[in-house]
Amino acid sequence: MIKKIKDFSELVVFEHTIFSLPFIFVAMVVGAQGWFGWRLLFLGLLAAVSARNYAMGVNRYLDKEFDALNPRTKNRPSVDGRVSEGQMIAFILINAALFIVVAYFINDLAFKLSVPILFVLGIYTLFKRFSALAHIILGISLGLAPIAGAIAVTNSIPLWAIYLSIGVTFWVAGFDLLYSLQDMEFDRAHNLHSIPAKLGAKKTLALAFAFHIITMLFWYLFVKEAHLGTFALVGVLIGALMLTYEHYLVHKDFSKIDRAFFTVNGYLGFIFFILIVLDIIFG
């Protein structure tokens, strides 16, 4: 049982849930103007984990043939037989059902939007078959996190949550462009649509940088619209510095893409969250 849990954890790269969690709770803290309660903390965690498990399960199931051909992904549990097709389908259905049930217990708006959200989360992999906009779809998938957090607390979608969501969308799309540079030649060889495969490395780097400028703009608008103060503005500034460092790492050496992707982006979300909390407490 422990081995199987580890296999599923590796299947969905469970530790990458850190990219979406901070921004769900940023929205919840801002929406509640402080502590939002243990019930919503528990439901928020369940919603975030089940949604991401569902999305990654769909991705791994639909991409298993391509993953088997890619040297970077050929050892994934979905490819080497540690997790069977039947187990993946069951995993996808269980997490989808869990997400809908959790949304029901959050509030009516969350429940009404649960199936449309699952639809968006599930189409990312299919987009790669016919459109380079897949990077944007992935960004939107994680960009839904702060909107979900706002809905959980306020039962509405305030403008500040939309600004925060757009920022997250371009943040994720930008670092996905950088990450996709690793598979540029593979995508070209197998007719998969990605921006690196279409535009090449130089233009992809420039576009990713532009996306992250847009991120900072919308996070600044979020801070202003939510009437946050100095700590939140420092969070935006630190985010800008960290993303600049990420681009420096990748421009210097493509072999450092993993470091830029996992380390910098992982810390960015948590630092931003901590500074928003400090702003709510002391602002």
DRENPA-3360 file (N, C-alpha, C; in nm, 2 decimals, always signed):
BEGIN
1 = MIKKIKDF = +0.08/-0.12/+0.00/+0.00/+0.00/+0.00/+0.09/+0.13/+0.00 ~ +0.19/+0.13/+0.08/+0.28/+0.24/+0.09/+0.35/+0.26/-0.04 ~ +0.39/+0.15/-0.11/+0.46/+0.16/-0.24/+0.36/+0.22/-0.34 ~ +0.24/+0.18/-0.34/+0.14/+0.23/-0.43/+0.11/+0.37/-0.41 ~ +0.10/+0.42/-0.29/+0.09/+0.56/-0.26/+0.20/+0.64/-0.31 ~ +0.32/+0.59/-0.30/+0.44/+0.65/-0.35/+0.44/+0.66/-0.50 ~ +0.39/+0.55/-0.56/+0.38/+0.55/-0.71/+0.28/+0.66/-0.76 ~ +0.17/+0.67/-0.69/+0.07/+0.77/-0.73/+0.12/+0.92/-0.70;
9 = SELVVFEH = +0.19/+0.93/-0.59/+0.26/+1.06/-0.56/+0.35/+1.10/-0.67 ~ +0.43/+1.00/-0.72/+0.53/+1.03/-0.82/+0.45/+1.05/-0.95 ~ +0.34/+0.99/-0.97/+0.26/+1.00/-1.10/+0.22/+1.15/-1.11 ~ +0.17/+1.21/-1.01/+0.12/+1.35/-1.01/+0.22/+1.45/-0.97 ~ +0.34/+1.40/-0.93/+0.45/+1.49/-0.87/+0.38/+1.58/-0.76 ~ +0.34/+1.51/-0.66/+0.25/+1.57/-0.55/+0.31/+1.69/-0.49 ~ +0.45/+1.70/-0.48/+0.51/+1.81/-0.42/+0.49/+1.94/-0.50 ~ +0.45/+1.93/-0.63/+0.43/+2.05/-0.71/+0.29/+2.12/-0.68;
17 = TIFSLPFI = +0.22/+2.06/-0.59/+0.09/+2.12/-0.54/+0.12/+2.26/-0.48 ~ +0.25/+2.28/-0.44/+0.29/+2.40/-0.37/+0.27/+2.52/-0.46 ~ +0.26/+2.50/-0.60/+0.25/+2.61/-0.69/+0.11/+2.68/-0.67 ~ +0.01/+2.60/-0.65/-0.13/+2.65/-0.64/-0.18/+2.69/-0.50 ~ -0.13/+2.61/-0.40/-0.18/+2.63/-0.27/-0.17/+2.77/-0.21 ~ -0.05/+2.83/-0.22/-0.04/+2.97/-0.16/-0.14/+3.07/-0.22 ~ -0.17/+3.06/-0.35/-0.26/+3.16/-0.40/-0.41/+3.13/-0.37 ~ -0.44/+3.01/-0.35/-0.58/+2.98/-0.29/-0.59/+3.05/-0.16;
25 = FVAMVVGA = -0.49/+3.04/-0.07/-0.50/+3.09/+0.06/-0.47/+3.24/+0.07 ~ -0.40/+3.29/-0.03/-0.39/+3.44/-0.04/-0.53/+3.50/-0.06 ~ -0.61/+3.44/-0.15/-0.74/+3.49/-0.18/-0.83/+3.47/-0.06 ~ -0.82/+3.36/+0.01/-0.90/+3.33/+0.13/-0.87/+3.43/+0.24 ~ -0.75/+3.46/+0.26/-0.71/+3.55/+0.37/-0.76/+3.69/+0.34 ~ -0.74/+3.73/+0.21/-0.78/+3.87/+0.17/-0.94/+3.88/+0.17 ~ -1.00/+3.77/+0.13/-1.15/+3.77/+0.13/-1.21/+3.78/+0.27 ~ -1.14/+3.71/+0.36/-1.19/+3.71/+0.50/-1.13/+3.82/+0.58;
33 = QGWFGWRL = -1.03/+3.89/+0.53/-0.96/+3.99/+0.60/-0.90/+3.94/+0.73 ~ -0.85/+3.82/+0.72/-0.79/+3.75/+0.83/-0.81/+3.60/+0.83 ~ -0.82/+3.54/+0.94/-0.84/+3.40/+0.95/-0.98/+3.36/+0.91 ~ -0.99/+3.25/+0.82/-1.12/+3.21/+0.76/-1.17/+3.09/+0.82 ~ -1.11/+3.03/+0.92/-1.16/+2.92/+0.99/-1.11/+2.78/+0.95 ~ -1.11/+2.69/+1.05/-1.05/+2.55/+1.02/-1.13/+2.48/+0.92 ~ -1.26/+2.50/+0.91/-1.35/+2.43/+0.82/-1.31/+2.46/+0.67 ~ -1.29/+2.59/+0.64/-1.25/+2.63/+0.51/-1.11/+2.59/+0.48;
41 = LFLGLLAA = -1.02/+2.59/+0.58/-0.89/+2.55/+0.56/-0.89/+2.40/+0.51 ~ -0.96/+2.32/+0.58/-0.97/+2.17/+0.55/-1.03/+2.15/+0.41 ~ -1.14/+2.22/+0.38/-1.21/+2.21/+0.25/-1.12/+2.26/+0.14 ~ -1.05/+2.38/+0.17/-0.96/+2.44/+0.07/-0.85/+2.34/+0.03 ~ -0.79/+2.28/+0.13/-0.68/+2.18/+0.10/-0.73/+2.07/+0.02 ~ -0.85/+2.01/+0.06/-0.91/+1.90/-0.02/-0.94/+1.94/-0.16 ~ -0.99/+2.06/-0.18/-1.03/+2.10/-0.32/-0.90/+2.12/-0.40 ~ -0.80/+2.18/-0.34/-0.68/+2.20/-0.42/-0.61/+2.07/-0.46;
49 = VSARNYAM = -0.60/+1.98/-0.36/-0.53/+1.85/-0.39/-0.61/+1.77/-0.49 ~ -0.74/+1.76/-0.47/-0.82/+1.67/-0.56/-0.82/+1.73/-0.70 ~ -0.83/+1.86/-0.71/-0.83/+1.92/-0.84/-0.70/+1.90/-0.92 ~ -0.59/+1.92/-0.85/-0.46/+1.90/-0.91/-0.44/+1.75/-0.94 ~ -0.48/+1.66/-0.85/-0.46/+1.52/-0.88/-0.54/+1.48/-1.00 ~ -0.66/+1.53/-1.01/-0.75/+1.50/-1.13/-0.68/+1.55/-1.26 ~ -0.63/+1.68/-1.26/-0.57/+1.73/-1.38/-0.44/+1.66/-1.42 ~ -0.36/+1.62/-1.32/-0.24/+1.55/-1.35/-0.27/+1.41/-1.39;
57 = GVNRYLDK = -0.37/+1.35/-1.33/-0.41/+1.21/-1.37/-0.45/+1.21/-1.52 ~ -0.53/+1.31/-1.56/-0.58/+1.32/-1.70/-0.46/+1.34/-1.79 ~ -0.37/+1.43/-1.75/-0.25/+1.45/-1.83/-0.16/+1.33/-1.85 ~ -0.14/+1.25/-1.74/-0.05/+1.13/-1.75/-0.12/+1.02/-1.83 ~ -0.25/+1.01/-1.82/-0.33/+0.91/-1.89/-0.32/+0.94/-2.04 ~ -0.35/+1.06/-2.08/-0.36/+1.09/-2.22/-0.22/+1.11/-2.29 ~ -0.12/+1.13/-2.21/+0.01/+1.16/-2.26/+0.11/+1.03/-2.25 ~ +0.05/+0.92/-2.21/+0.14/+0.81/-2.18/+0.22/+0.76/-2.30;
65 = EFDALNPR = +0.16/+0.77/-2.42/+0.23/+0.72/-2.54/+0.35/+0.81/-2.57 ~ +0.33/+0.94/-2.56/+0.44/+1.04/-2.58/+0.54/+1.03/-2.47 ~ +0.50/+1.01/-2.35/+0.59/+1.00/-2.24/+0.68/+0.88/-2.25 ~ +0.63/+0.78/-2.31/+0.71/+0.66/-2.33/+0.83/+0.68/-2.43 ~ +0.81/+0.78/-2.52/+0.91/+0.81/-2.63/+1.01/+0.91/-2.58 ~ +0.97/+0.99/-2.48/+1.06/+1.10/-2.44/+1.16/+1.05/-2.33 ~ +1.29/+1.07/-2.35/+1.39/+1.02/-2.25/+1.37/+1.09/-2.12 ~ +1.31/+1.21/-2.11/+1.29/+1.28/-1.99/+1.18/+1.22/-1.91;
73 = TKNRPSVD = +1.08/+1.15/-1.97/+0.96/+1.11/-1.90/+0.94/+0.96/-1.91 ~ +1.03/+0.89/-1.97/+1.00/+0.74/-1.99/+1.00/+0.66/-1.87 ~ +1.04/+0.71/-1.75/+1.04/+0.64/-1.63/+0.92/+0.67/-1.54 ~ +0.83/+0.75/-1.59/+0.71/+0.78/-1.51/+0.63/+0.66/-1.48 ~ +0.56/+0.65/-1.36/+0.48/+0.53/-1.33/+0.37/+0.50/-1.43 ~ +0.32/+0.60/-1.50/+0.22/+0.57/-1.61/+0.28/+0.50/-1.73 ~ +0.41/+0.51/-1.74/+0.48/+0.45/-1.86/+0.53/+0.31/-1.83 ~ +0.60/+0.30/-1.71/+0.67/+0.18/-1.68/+0.59/+0.07/-1.62;
81 = GRVSEGQM = +0.46/+0.09/-1.60/+0.36/-0.01/-1.56/+0.34/-0.01/-1.41 ~ +0.40/+0.08/-1.33/+0.37/+0.08/-1.19/+0.23/+0.12/-1.16 ~ +0.17/+0.21/-1.24/+0.03/+0.24/-1.23/-0.04/+0.21/-1.36 ~ -0.13/+0.12/-1.36/-0.20/+0.07/-1.48/-0.30/+0.17/-1.53 ~ -0.35/+0.15/-1.65/-0.45/+0.24/-1.71/-0.57/+0.24/-1.63 ~ -0.62/+0.12/-1.58/-0.74/+0.11/-1.50/-0.72/+0.19/-1.37 ~ -0.61/+0.18/-1.31/-0.58/+0.25/-1.19/-0.58/+0.40/-1.21 ~ -0.53/+0.45/-1.32/-0.53/+0.59/-1.35/-0.67/+0.64/-1.37;
89 = IAFILINA = -0.75/+0.56/-1.45/-0.89/+0.60/-1.47/-0.96/+0.61/-1.33 ~ -0.95/+0.51/-1.25/-1.01/+0.52/-1.11/-0.96/+0.64/-1.04 ~ -0.83/+0.67/-1.04/-0.78/+0.78/-0.97/-0.84/+0.91/-1.02 ~ -0.85/+0.92/-1.15/-0.91/+1.05/-1.21/-1.06/+1.06/-1.16 ~ -1.13/+0.96/-1.17/-1.28/+0.96/-1.13/-1.30/+0.99/-0.99 ~ -1.21/+0.93/-0.90/-1.22/+0.95/-0.76/-1.19/+1.09/-0.72 ~ -1.09/+1.15/-0.78/-1.05/+1.29/-0.75/-1.15/+1.39/-0.80 ~ -1.21/+1.36/-0.92/-1.31/+1.45/-0.98/-1.44/+1.45/-0.89;
97 = ALFIVVAY = -1.48/+1.33/-0.84/-1.59/+1.32/-0.75/-1.56/+1.39/-0.62 ~ -1.44/+1.37/-0.57/-1.41/+1.43/-0.44/-1.41/+1.59/-0.45 ~ -1.36/+1.64/-0.56/-1.36/+1.78/-0.59/-1.51/+1.84/-0.59 ~ -1.60/+1.77/-0.66/-1.74/+1.81/-0.67/-1.80/+1.81/-0.53 ~ -1.78/+1.70/-0.45/-1.84/+1.69/-0.32/-1.79/+1.80/-0.23 ~ -1.66/+1.82/-0.23/-1.60/+1.93/-0.15/-1.66/+2.06/-0.19 ~ -1.67/+2.09/-0.32/-1.73/+2.22/-0.36/-1.88/+2.23/-0.31 ~ -1.95/+2.12/-0.30/-2.09/+2.12/-0.25/-2.09/+2.17/-0.11;
105 = FINDLAFK = -1.99/+2.13/-0.03/-1.99/+2.16/+0.11/-1.93/+2.30/+0.14 ~ -1.87/+2.36/+0.03/-1.81/+2.50/+0.05/-1.93/+2.60/+0.04 ~ -1.99/+2.61/-0.08/-2.11/+2.69/-0.10/-2.17/+2.67/-0.23 ~ -2.29/+2.73/-0.26/-2.36/+2.70/-0.38/-2.28/+2.74/-0.51 ~ -2.22/+2.86/-0.51/-2.14/+2.90/-0.62/-2.03/+2.81/-0.66 ~ -1.96/+2.76/-0.55/-1.85/+2.67/-0.57/-1.90/+2.54/-0.64 ~ -2.01/+2.49/-0.59/-2.07/+2.37/-0.64/-2.11/+2.39/-0.79 ~ -2.17/+2.50/-0.82/-2.22/+2.53/-0.96/-2.10/+2.53/-1.06;
113 = LSVPILFV = -1.98/+2.58/-1.01/-1.87/+2.60/-1.10/-1.77/+2.48/-1.10 ~ -1.80/+2.38/-1.01/-1.71/+2.27/-1.00/-1.68/+2.19/-1.13 ~ -1.79/+2.16/-1.20/-1.78/+2.08/-1.32/-1.71/+2.16/-1.43 ~ -1.75/+2.29/-1.46/-1.68/+2.37/-1.55/-1.53/+2.39/-1.52 ~ -1.50/+2.39/-1.39/-1.35/+2.40/-1.35/-1.28/+2.27/-1.39 ~ -1.35/+2.16/-1.36/-1.29/+2.03/-1.40/-1.27/+2.02/-1.55 ~ -1.36/+2.08/-1.63/-1.34/+2.07/-1.77/-1.22/+2.15/-1.82 ~ -1.20/+2.27/-1.76/-1.08/+2.35/-1.79/-0.95/+2.27/-1.75;
121 = LGIYTLFK = -0.95/+2.21/-1.64/-0.84/+2.14/-1.59/-0.80/+2.02/-1.68 ~ -0.90/+1.97/-1.74/-0.88/+1.84/-1.82/-0.84/+1.86/-1.96 ~ -0.86/+1.99/-2.02/-0.83/+2.00/-2.16/-0.69/+2.05/-2.19 ~ -0.61/+2.07/-2.09/-0.47/+2.12/-2.12/-0.39/+2.02/-2.21 ~ -0.40/+1.89/-2.17/-0.32/+1.79/-2.25/-0.37/+1.78/-2.39 ~ -0.50/+1.79/-2.42/-0.55/+1.79/-2.55/-0.51/+1.91/-2.64 ~ -0.50/+2.02/-2.57/-0.46/+2.14/-2.65/-0.32/+2.12/-2.71 ~ -0.23/+2.05/-2.65/-0.10/+2.03/-2.71/-0.10/+1.96/-2.84;
129 = RFSALAHI = -0.22/+1.89/-2.87/-0.23/+1.82/-3.00/-0.25/+1.91/-3.11 ~ -0.31/+2.03/-3.09/-0.35/+2.12/-3.20/-0.32/+2.27/-3.18 ~ -0.27/+2.31/-3.06/-0.25/+2.45/-3.04/-0.14/+2.48/-2.94 ~ -0.06/+2.58/-2.98/+0.05/+2.62/-2.89/+0.00/+2.70/-2.77 ~ -0.13/+2.73/-2.77/-0.20/+2.80/-2.66/-0.21/+2.71/-2.53 ~ -0.16/+2.59/-2.54/-0.16/+2.50/-2.42/-0.10/+2.56/-2.30 ~ +0.01/+2.64/-2.32/+0.08/+2.70/-2.21/-0.02/+2.80/-2.14 ~ -0.10/+2.87/-2.21/-0.20/+2.96/-2.15/-0.31/+2.88/-2.08;
137 = ILGISLGL = -0.35/+2.77/-2.14/-0.45/+2.68/-2.07/-0.40/+2.63/-1.94 ~ -0.27/+2.59/-1.93/-0.21/+2.55/-1.81/-0.21/+2.67/-1.71 ~ -0.18/+2.79/-1.76/-0.18/+2.90/-1.67/-0.32/+2.93/-1.62 ~ -0.42/+2.92/-1.70/-0.56/+2.94/-1.66/-0.60/+2.84/-1.55 ~ -0.55/+2.71/-1.57/-0.59/+2.61/-1.47/-0.54/+2.64/-1.33 ~ -0.42/+2.69/-1.32/-0.37/+2.73/-1.19/-0.42/+2.87/-1.15 ~ -0.45/+2.95/-1.25/-0.51/+3.08/-1.22/-0.65/+3.08/-1.16 ~ -0.72/+2.96/-1.18/-0.85/+2.95/-1.11/-0.84/+2.93/-0.96;
145 = APIAGAIA = -0.71/+2.90/-0.91/-0.70/+2.88/-0.77/-0.74/+3.00/-0.68 ~ -0.69/+3.12/-0.71/-0.73/+3.24/-0.63/-0.88/+3.27/-0.64 ~ -0.94/+3.25/-0.76/-1.08/+3.27/-0.78/-1.16/+3.17/-0.69 ~ -1.11/+3.05/-0.69/-1.17/+2.94/-0.60/-1.16/+2.98/-0.46 ~ -1.05/+3.04/-0.42/-1.03/+3.08/-0.28/-1.13/+3.19/-0.24 ~ -1.14/+3.29/-0.33/-1.23/+3.40/-0.31/-1.38/+3.35/-0.30 ~ -1.41/+3.26/-0.39/-1.55/+3.21/-0.39/-1.58/+3.14/-0.25 ~ -1.48/+3.06/-0.20/-1.50/+2.99/-0.08/-1.53/+3.08/+0.04;
153 = VTNSIPLW = -1.47/+3.20/+0.04/-1.49/+3.29/+0.15/-1.60/+3.39/+0.13 ~ -1.61/+3.44/+0.01/-1.71/+3.55/-0.01/-1.83/+3.51/-0.09 ~ -1.83/+3.39/-0.15/-1.94/+3.34/-0.23/-1.96/+3.44/-0.35 ~ -1.85/+3.50/-0.40/-1.85/+3.59/-0.51/-1.72/+3.59/-0.58 ~ -1.70/+3.66/-0.69/-1.58/+3.67/-0.76/-1.54/+3.82/-0.76 ~ -1.48/+3.88/-0.66/-1.44/+4.02/-0.66/-1.34/+4.05/-0.76 ~ -1.33/+4.18/-0.80/-1.23/+4.22/-0.90/-1.09/+4.19/-0.86 ~ -1.06/+4.21/-0.73/-0.92/+4.19/-0.69/-0.88/+4.04/-0.71;
161 = AIYLSIGV = -0.98/+3.95/-0.70/-0.95/+3.81/-0.72/-0.92/+3.78/-0.87 ~ -0.99/+3.85/-0.96/-0.97/+3.84/-1.10/-0.83/+3.89/-1.14 ~ -0.78/+4.00/-1.08/-0.65/+4.05/-1.10/-0.54/+3.95/-1.06 ~ -0.57/+3.90/-0.94/-0.47/+3.80/-0.88/-0.47/+3.68/-0.97 ~ -0.58/+3.64/-1.02/-0.59/+3.52/-1.11/-0.52/+3.54/-1.24 ~ -0.54/+3.66/-1.30/-0.47/+3.69/-1.43/-0.32/+3.68/-1.41 ~ -0.27/+3.74/-1.29/-0.13/+3.74/-1.26/-0.08/+3.60/-1.25 ~ -0.15/+3.51/-1.18/-0.11/+3.37/-1.16/-0.11/+3.30/-1.30;
169 = TFWVAGFD = -0.21/+3.33/-1.38/-0.22/+3.27/-1.52/-0.09/+3.30/-1.60 ~ -0.05/+3.42/-1.60/+0.07/+3.46/-1.68/+0.20/+3.41/-1.61 ~ +0.20/+3.41/-1.48/+0.31/+3.35/-1.40/+0.34/+3.21/-1.44 ~ +0.23/+3.13/-1.44/+0.24/+2.99/-1.47/+0.28/+2.96/-1.62 ~ +0.21/+3.04/-1.70/+0.23/+3.02/-1.85/+0.38/+3.06/-1.88 ~ +0.43/+3.16/-1.81/+0.57/+3.20/-1.83/+0.67/+3.10/-1.79 ~ +0.65/+3.04/-1.67/+0.75/+2.94/-1.63/+0.73/+2.81/-1.70 ~ +0.61/+2.79/-1.75/+0.59/+2.67/-1.84/+0.66/+2.68/-1.97;
177 = LLYSLQDM = +0.66/+2.80/-2.02/+0.74/+2.83/-2.15/+0.89/+2.79/-2.12 ~ +0.94/+2.83/-2.01/+1.08/+2.80/-1.98/+1.10/+2.65/-1.96 ~ +1.01/+2.59/-1.89/+1.02/+2.45/-1.87/+1.01/+2.37/-2.00 ~ +0.93/+2.42/-2.09/+0.91/+2.35/-2.22/+1.02/+2.35/-2.31 ~ +1.12/+2.44/-2.28/+1.24/+2.45/-2.36/+1.31/+2.31/-2.36 ~ +1.30/+2.23/-2.26/+1.36/+2.10/-2.25/+1.31/+2.01/-2.35 ~ +1.18/+2.03/-2.39/+1.12/+1.93/-2.49/+1.10/+1.99/-2.63 ~ +1.17/+2.10/-2.66/+1.16/+2.17/-2.78/+1.18/+2.08/-2.90;
185 = EFDRAHNL = +1.29/+2.01/-2.91/+1.32/+1.92/-3.02/+1.22/+1.80/-3.02 ~ +1.19/+1.75/-2.91/+1.10/+1.63/-2.90/+0.96/+1.68/-2.96 ~ +0.91/+1.79/-2.92/+0.78/+1.84/-2.97/+0.78/+1.86/-3.12 ~ +0.89/+1.91/-3.17/+0.90/+1.93/-3.32/+0.90/+1.79/-3.39 ~ +0.97/+1.69/-3.33/+0.98/+1.56/-3.39/+0.85/+1.49/-3.39 ~ +0.76/+1.51/-3.29/+0.64/+1.44/-3.27/+0.52/+1.52/-3.30 ~ +0.54/+1.64/-3.37/+0.42/+1.72/-3.41/+0.33/+1.77/-3.29 ~ +0.40/+1.80/-3.18/+0.33/+1.85/-3.07/+0.34/+2.00/-3.07;
193 = HSIPAKLG = +0.23/+2.07/-3.04/+0.23/+2.21/-3.05/+0.27/+2.28/-2.92 ~ +0.39/+2.34/-2.92/+0.44/+2.42/-2.81/+0.50/+2.55/-2.87 ~ +0.50/+2.65/-2.79/+0.57/+2.78/-2.83/+0.72/+2.76/-2.86 ~ +0.79/+2.69/-2.77/+0.93/+2.67/-2.81/+0.95/+2.60/-2.94 ~ +0.87/+2.50/-2.97/+0.88/+2.42/-3.09/+0.85/+2.51/-3.21 ~ +0.76/+2.61/-3.20/+0.72/+2.69/-3.31/+0.82/+2.82/-3.33 ~ +0.85/+2.87/-3.21/+0.93/+3.00/-3.22/+1.08/+2.99/-3.19 ~ +1.12/+2.88/-3.13/+1.26/+2.86/-3.10/+1.29/+2.92/-2.96;
201 = AKKTLALA = +1.41/+2.90/-2.91/+1.45/+2.93/-2.78/+1.45/+3.08/-2.75 ~ +1.51/+3.16/-2.84/+1.53/+3.30/-2.82/+1.40/+3.37/-2.80 ~ +1.30/+3.35/-2.89/+1.17/+3.42/-2.89/+1.09/+3.37/-2.77 ~ +1.11/+3.24/-2.74/+1.04/+3.18/-2.62/+1.08/+3.25/-2.49 ~ +1.21/+3.27/-2.48/+1.27/+3.34/-2.36/+1.21/+3.48/-2.35 ~ +1.20/+3.55/-2.46/+1.15/+3.69/-2.46/+1.00/+3.69/-2.43 ~ +0.93/+3.59/-2.48/+0.78/+3.59/-2.45/+0.76/+3.55/-2.30 ~ +0.84/+3.46/-2.25/+0.82/+3.42/-2.11/+0.85/+3.54/-2.02;
209 = FAFHIITM = +0.95/+3.62/-2.06/+0.98/+3.75/-1.98/+0.87/+3.84/-1.99 ~ +0.81/+3.86/-2.11/+0.69/+3.95/-2.12/+0.57/+3.90/-2.04 ~ +0.55/+3.77/-2.04/+0.44/+3.71/-1.95/+0.46/+3.75/-1.81 ~ +0.59/+3.74/-1.76/+0.61/+3.77/-1.62/+0.61/+3.92/-1.59 ~ +0.63/+4.00/-1.68/+0.60/+4.15/-1.67/+0.45/+4.17/-1.65 ~ +0.37/+4.10/-1.73/+0.23/+4.11/-1.71/+0.18/+4.06/-1.57 ~ +0.25/+3.95/-1.53/+0.22/+3.90/-1.40/+0.24/+4.01/-1.29 ~ +0.35/+4.07/-1.29/+0.38/+4.18/-1.19/+0.28/+4.29/-1.20;
217 = LFWYLFVK = +0.24/+4.33/-1.32/+0.14/+4.43/-1.34/+0.01/+4.40/-1.27 ~ -0.04/+4.28/-1.29/-0.17/+4.24/-1.24/-0.16/+4.21/-1.09 ~ -0.05/+4.16/-1.04/-0.04/+4.15/-0.89/-0.03/+4.29/-0.83 ~ +0.02/+4.38/-0.89/+0.02/+4.52/-0.84/-0.13/+4.57/-0.84 ~ -0.20/+4.55/-0.95/-0.34/+4.59/-0.95/-0.42/+4.51/-0.84 ~ -0.39/+4.39/-0.82/-0.45/+4.31/-0.71/-0.43/+4.38/-0.58 ~ -0.31/+4.42/-0.55/-0.28/+4.49/-0.42/-0.36/+4.62/-0.41 ~ -0.36/+4.70/-0.51/-0.43/+4.82/-0.51/-0.58/+4.80/-0.49;
225 = EAHLGTFA = -0.64/+4.71/-0.57/-0.78/+4.69/-0.57/-0.83/+4.63/-0.43 ~ -0.74/+4.55/-0.37/-0.78/+4.49/-0.24/-0.74/+4.58/-0.12 ~ -0.69/+4.70/-0.16/-0.66/+4.80/-0.05/-0.56/+4.74/+0.05 ~ -0.46/+4.67/-0.01/-0.35/+4.62/+0.08/-0.24/+4.73/+0.08 ~ -0.14/+4.70/+0.17/-0.04/+4.81/+0.19/+0.10/+4.77/+0.16 ~ +0.19/+4.81/+0.25/+0.34/+4.80/+0.22/+0.39/+4.66/+0.21 ~ +0.35/+4.57/+0.30/+0.39/+4.43/+0.30/+0.35/+4.37/+0.17 ~ +0.23/+4.39/+0.12/+0.19/+4.33/-0.01/+0.27/+4.39/-0.12;
233 = LVGVLIGA = +0.30/+4.52/-0.12/+0.38/+4.58/-0.23/+0.52/+4.52/-0.23 ~ +0.57/+4.49/-0.11/+0.71/+4.43/-0.09/+0.70/+4.29/-0.15 ~ +0.58/+4.22/-0.13/+0.57/+4.09/-0.19/+0.57/+4.09/-0.34 ~ +0.51/+4.19/-0.40/+0.51/+4.21/-0.55/+0.66/+4.23/-0.60 ~ +0.73/+4.32/-0.52/+0.87/+4.35/-0.56/+0.96/+4.23/-0.55 ~ +0.94/+4.15/-0.44/+1.02/+4.03/-0.42/+0.99/+3.93/-0.53 ~ +0.86/+3.92/-0.57/+0.82/+3.84/-0.68/+0.89/+3.88/-0.81 ~ +0.90/+4.01/-0.83/+0.96/+4.05/-0.96/+1.11/+4.02/-0.96;
241 = LMLTYEHY = +1.18/+4.04/-0.84/+1.32/+4.00/-0.83/+1.34/+3.85/-0.85 ~ +1.26/+3.77/-0.79/+1.27/+3.63/-0.80/+1.25/+3.58/-0.95 ~ +1.15/+3.64/-1.01/+1.13/+3.60/-1.15/+1.25/+3.65/-1.24 ~ +1.30/+3.76/-1.21/+1.42/+3.81/-1.28/+1.53/+3.71/-1.27 ~ +1.55/+3.67/-1.14/+1.66/+3.57/-1.12/+1.63/+3.44/-1.19 ~ +1.51/+3.40/-1.20/+1.47/+3.28/-1.27/+1.51/+3.29/-1.42 ~ +1.48/+3.40/-1.48/+1.52/+3.42/-1.62/+1.67/+3.43/-1.64 ~ +1.74/+3.49/-1.54/+1.88/+3.49/-1.54/+1.94/+3.35/-1.54;
249 = LVHKDFSK = +1.89/+3.26/-1.46/+1.93/+3.12/-1.45/+1.92/+3.05/-1.59 ~ +1.80/+3.07/-1.64/+1.77/+2.99/-1.77/+1.84/+3.05/-1.89 ~ +1.85/+3.18/-1.89/+1.93/+3.24/-2.00/+2.08/+3.20/-2.00 ~ +2.13/+3.18/-1.88/+2.27/+3.15/-1.86/+2.30/+3.00/-1.90 ~ +2.20/+2.91/-1.86/+2.23/+2.77/-1.88/+2.10/+2.69/-1.88 ~ +2.06/+2.63/-1.99/+1.93/+2.56/-1.99/+1.93/+2.44/-1.90 ~ +2.05/+2.39/-1.86/+2.05/+2.28/-1.77/+2.00/+2.32/-1.63 ~ +1.98/+2.45/-1.60/+1.93/+2.49/-1.47/+1.78/+2.52/-1.47;
257 = IDRAFFTV = +1.72/+2.47/-1.58/+1.57/+2.49/-1.59/+1.50/+2.43/-1.47 ~ +1.54/+2.31/-1.43/+1.47/+2.25/-1.32/+1.49/+2.33/-1.19 ~ +1.61/+2.38/-1.17/+1.63/+2.46/-1.05/+1.54/+2.59/-1.05 ~ +1.54/+2.65/-1.17/+1.45/+2.77/-1.18/+1.31/+2.74/-1.16 ~ +1.26/+2.63/-1.22/+1.12/+2.59/-1.22/+1.08/+2.55/-1.08 ~ +1.15/+2.46/-1.01/+1.10/+2.41/-0.88/+1.14/+2.50/-0.77 ~ +1.26/+2.54/-0.76/+1.30/+2.62/-0.64/+1.25/+2.76/-0.64 ~ +1.27/+2.84/-0.74/+1.23/+2.98/-0.74/+1.08/+2.99/-0.74;
265 = NGYLGFIF = +1.01/+2.92/-0.82/+0.86/+2.93/-0.82/+0.80/+2.88/-0.70 ~ +0.86/+2.77/-0.64/+0.80/+2.72/-0.51/+0.81/+2.82/-0.40 ~ +0.93/+2.88/-0.38/+0.95/+2.98/-0.28/+0.87/+3.11/-0.30 ~ +0.85/+3.15/-0.43/+0.78/+3.27/-0.46/+0.64/+3.27/-0.40 ~ +0.57/+3.17/-0.43/+0.43/+3.16/-0.38/+0.42/+3.17/-0.23 ~ +0.51/+3.10/-0.16/+0.50/+3.11/-0.01/+0.54/+3.24/+0.04 ~ +0.64/+3.30/-0.01/+0.69/+3.43/+0.03/+0.58/+3.54/+0.01 ~ +0.51/+3.53/-0.11/+0.40/+3.62/-0.14/+0.29/+3.60/-0.04;
273 = FILIVLDI = +0.25/+3.48/-0.01/+0.15/+3.45/+0.09/+0.18/+3.50/+0.23 ~ +0.30/+3.48/+0.28/+0.34/+3.53/+0.41/+0.33/+3.68/+0.42 ~ +0.38/+3.75/+0.31/+0.37/+3.89/+0.32/+0.23/+3.95/+0.31 ~ +0.14/+3.88/+0.24/+0.00/+3.92/+0.24/-0.06/+3.90/+0.38 ~ -0.03/+3.79/+0.45/-0.08/+3.77/+0.58/-0.03/+3.88/+0.67 ~ +0.10/+3.91/+0.66/+0.16/+4.02/+0.74/+0.09/+4.15/+0.72 ~ +0.05/+4.17/+0.59/-0.02/+4.30/+0.56/-0.16/+4.30/+0.62 ~ -0.22/+4.19/+0.62/-0.36/+4.18/+0.68/-0.35/+4.21/+0.83;
281 = IFG = -0.24/+4.15/+0.89/-0.23/+4.16/+1.04/-0.19/+4.30/+1.08 ~ -0.09/+4.36/+1.01/-0.03/+4.49/+1.05/-0.07/+4.61/+0.97 ~ -0.15/+4.58/+0.86/-0.18/+4.68/+0.77/-0.29/+4.78/+0.82;
% end
